[in-house]
């Protein structure tokens, strides 16, 4: 495997002048790539989710959307951002999390984020963040299919809230001889059919007529879009820059949260779920 050049931490890139503070940062800690978004700066980090083990090779701290190596995740975030990256007790971190996120993953991720020394950490479902980042109209039912490297998430948004979320532990990195595009599309279609049979069937019909929105790296593969549209008999729409919409949406949510009255004044460092910003 070709050795990749380690990305320089933000404090060495000249993004902020000395002593300048950031109101916060949006982070998408994915299985394959880690991305960060800062208001007024846009995308500032887009690197593989890989870190060294201190002379013992490399580690992949996130797998299938779960933090499996807490120490590795801490090293990665500390190297990229660290306590001197312009954050601190006046800042907010907005983190995208997979739908149906397990409690142990949430706890591990929040523990890793402590290295940033932020005032408050907020979370937003990745499918909701993707919809926000794509500028979707959330006043109408929307079906989001987010296909990542190791995880596929499917969520129906009704009035801006994620309902009936589903996840498949398979993504683009699994495609090959054993798992084909046809397999992936069939599994996604099975989830959609189950949604049609649920109590939210009428909203799913509306969402299908409007056209499901495809996000994530899988949306960059035309064969997936074509096969999924044919299988669902619906106009599947790929979001603009689909691999970046989740972190961009988290950045928009960050801006909304920073202006939200519930975050005015002194706020104890902690964690909460993001308000329905942008819906």
Secondary structure, DSSP 8 states (H G I E B T S, - for coil): ---------GGGTTSS-TT---SEEEEEE-SSEEEEEETTTEEEEEEES-EE-SSS-EE--EETTEE--HHHHHHHHHHHT-TTSS-STT-EEEEEE-TT--HHHHHHHHHHHGGG--SEEEEEEHHHHHHHHTT--TTS-EEEEEE-SS-EEEEEEETTEEEEEEEES--GGGBTTTB-HHHHHHHHHHHHHHHHTSTTHHHHHHHHHH--EEESGGGG-HHHHHHHHHHHTS--EE-TTTTTHHHHHHHHHHHHHHHSGGGSS---SEEEE---TT-
